[in-house]
Amino acid sequence: MLTLFFLVLGLIIGSFLNVCITRIPEELSIVAPGSRCPRCKTPIRPFDNIPVVSWLVLRGKCRDCGLPISPMYPLVELLTGLVFAACYAEFGMGAELFKWLFFAGLVIVLTVTDLQVRMLPDAVNWPGFGIGLVFSAAVPPHDGTALWAVQMFAHRRVPEMAVGLLDGLLGAAFGSLLLWGTGRAYKALRGHEGMGLGDVKMMAMVGTFLGFRGTFLTILVGTFLGSVIGLGIVLTLYVAGWGRGLAERASRRGLGSVQSLRFYLASQYQLPLGTFLGIAALLVVFLSRHPLFYRIPGAH
Ligand SMILES: [Zn+2]
């Protein structure tokens, strides 16, 4: 019964996340005006604003102008609903559930804005970072790293809140530095920027919620997903003949063989790294509960 409640809550919150996803990158208010068709600007009637259902009833078209509405809207609502229900099933009722619902909302917005417009807005990263620090004190990540550091260097009892806050700060510092370093290494290898500062700030935010180990796991899983799917995209673009015309023209000017030029063009496709990191972060919320990761060194 409560799982169903959190599914429906997620669908409704997902509808609000859609507003954030479309408006924040354009620096528009997320409060006013109310939802409207992105094309003809007609305000959306309350009965056409039911998550997922309305999109299906209207068959993905605006009631007024008949132009298609992106399937991204119902997909974000459905994803949020499922993640909310899964969080309740995993964590039960309590402060920890509230923390992960908040985190899921932030991460879903970033995952989709990066996918759609290659942007990880500061208006999500910085407030998320602040909220994450508050949560790290109130609902500690139970990461064990801060506890270990305190036992190692402080030699006295430290309040649990302070340990939690330290876990959040360690996660943020480690996540952003590791990603920044990876970005420098990528640039040195490939000769162009592979990621922006948005990814670095996103990992600072993620770090405050997940702590040191969860953040490390997020970067491992995220970059792995990015490499595998990225390679898949490059090969698909190549096989599908993406950039063929441009490559043929460049080849006629003696810039190289058509084949190598086409591969070069496909490899220039800009991957949404933040999207992969976001997917990884959501997986880690559940994965880090696994006994393999959840054992806290020095705790009972
Ligand atoms: Zn319309």
Residues whose N, C-alpha, C, O or C-beta is under 5 A from the ligand:
A	BS01	ZN	C37 R39 C40 C62 D64 C65 G66
